[in-house]
Each structure stands twice: as structure tokens, then as C-alpha cells.
Amino acid sequence: MLASGFTGTPVSRIFLFGTIASSILTSITDIKYLFYLEIVPHLWPYRQVWRLLSWQTCYTNSTELLFASMTIYHMRIIERLWGSRKFASFLVTILPFTCILPPFLLATLLRPLSFGAINYLPAGPTPLIFALLAQYHAVIPHVYKYRIASGSSASTTRQQTQASGSSEPTSSDTSSDPGGLVFSDKSTTYILAAQLALSQLPGSLLAAAVGWGMGIAWRNYLLPEKMIEWRVPGWLVGEKAEGTEGFEGLRRRLEGEGRASGVEGAEEGARRRGGERGMGQAVVDQFRGMF
């Protein structure tokens, strides 16, 4: 049965609530200008290098915060699949790349090619979200698919049905109908992420593309193997004591069940042997009485 809410996903809960709290606090204190990044003047004349570390702290737009929060909520299934330790390790490993690569590509590639027109990188952890989305796309299968038929395809099917004289369309007609759009249960998650990537073009799209690329690189072992296999300490996500206790409890329960089943099997065998011996003795006694 699927667990609801943030059951078993402490890292996702901290990620979501931390993003919401920091965005609201930034809006209340009116310090949004400290978090978005412009190559000029923030980096070149003013040398505000600290913005490379802080631009993923929060969102400065309520629309982006809404779509990001809903997408992070959908990504909690990755933590349930991997476990909190691997999930947190993935975020920590990807974070330095997602902090440095988007500003670097913006400064060295997009801004020179656009003659200085593309200079802005919006704030928010969009690269981290899209790195998680790449894992979601790779490991989470769709449960069902559905088709939204267009009006033209529906009318064509109706005309074919009326021409054939049957009250319902045949299976060959419906299977060969190419009209309509096919979606799955994962489509809503992709739509939310697309809204986030297209919110402040072209900077938001650059951040999303870098995050997706880093997620693919991490999954395909294009990064150093030691970096991919590194894990945060277990106590950091609360797995040390709980994991040991859970393992010991499971071992004791299995041993107890094994001993109980062994005793029950021995008793059952004794009863069977006793029953067989009693029946044989009764047959012998019966024949003895006849003679």
C-alpha cells in the first residue's frame, strides 16, 4: 500500500518546507535582490562570488514556489525507493555542480553569444529539482495511460461507425485510430516541472537543463565513481539507531518464528508417530482376539 504524505521521507520534507520557509522569509524581509544572479554587475565589477552559493536558497516568485513545491512533493517517491541516506547523498553530491555550472555557462557561452542580452539567472533550487526529475523519469514506471481524443478523430470514428451500420465501433477501428494525445499518470508531474523551467526564460531553462544533465550524468556514472558511491553519515538522516534496532528486531522475530515452527513440527511428528503406532497395535490386538 502506498504511504501518504511525507511518511518515511524526512529529507524531502526538509527540502520542501525549507524552500517554502526561506522564500517566505525572503519576501517578508524584502531581500530578494540578494539571491538572483546577474553576471554583470554582480560577478564582474562587484565580485560577489557568494552569490554562486546562495542563488539556490529560495525562490523570489510565488508562481515558481508553487510549481517547485508541488514537484518536490512528487519527488518524495524517489526517497522511498532509495532510502533517506542515498537520497540526501545524491543532493549533496549534485549541489556543487548545480551551483557552479549554470553561472559558468551563462557567463562563458550564452552571454557572449547573445551580445550581453542574456545576463540573468533566477533564484531557486530548480537544478536540484530537475536532477531529481531525471531519476524520477528513469526509475519510476507509469501505472496507466490515457488518451485525450481530438474532435476530428472522434467525429471520424462516429462516421465510420454509422457507415458500417453497427451501434458500437469495432476493435480494429479504435485500435487503428491515431487521433488524440496519449498521457500517463506521470504527465502531471512533467507539466508542473515544465512550468517551472519556462517561468523565467532563458535563465530558468538553463538551470533546468543543467540539473537534468547532472542527474543523467550521476545515474550513468559519468561522474567519478567515488563521488557517486559516497554516502552521508547514517546519523545525519536518523538511520543509525533505527536501522540497527530494526535489523535486530527482525532477526529476533525470525529466530523466534523458526524455533516455534520447529517445536510445532516436532510435536506434530510425535503425534503422527503415536497415531500410527496406536492404529497398528489395535489391528494386532484384533487379530489376536480372533485366535
Beta strands, then each sheet from edge to edge (+ up, - down):
strand 1: 37-38
strand 2: 120-121
strand 3: 145-148
strand 4: 181-184
sheet 1: 1+ 2-
sheet 2: 3+ 4-
end
